[in-house]
Amino acid sequence: MNVQIQEIRSIFCGLRRYPATENEFREDLVLFARKVLGVVNADWVVIRIIRQTNLRTIKEHFEPRKNANFFIKGISNKAIVANQPIDGYSIVATRHDNSMIMVVCVFPKKGLDEEEKILVEAINNQIEMLYLIFKSLRIS
């Protein structure tokens, strides 16, 4: 229980600033990807930000574990947004009906337990909010 509380605290309290540049946002994605790998026992994770209106990938970050073997193929944004399963992968996505974007984590794993899903969803939600704040700061 204490380990889970520490992980939750690190997810929600880990950042002390909003990213002001593309490099800073990329660094934050690395940090979040490592947090995801701390939660899920998988060889790698892909964090993808998808624009829901046209199904295009806005940003993507791949984070492998040290010495991990990986092969990534056939991860369709259309299937992800339609909430369709993709053989050989577990996918956890944000599901906000009124958001223009969707943040997903893709793993080379058949299934995740409920606690893993909850923590990864929380991380995805943080990435989504951070991206929206980042983009709004760049507009103003």
PyMOL commands that set and color helices and strands:
alter all, ss='L'
color gray80, all
select helices_A, chain A and resi 2-13+22-39+77-81+114-139
alter helices_A, ss='H'
color red, helices_A
select strands_A, chain A and resi 44-51+56-64+90-93+101-107
alter strands_A, ss='S'
color yellow, strands_A
deselect
rebuild
show_as cartoon
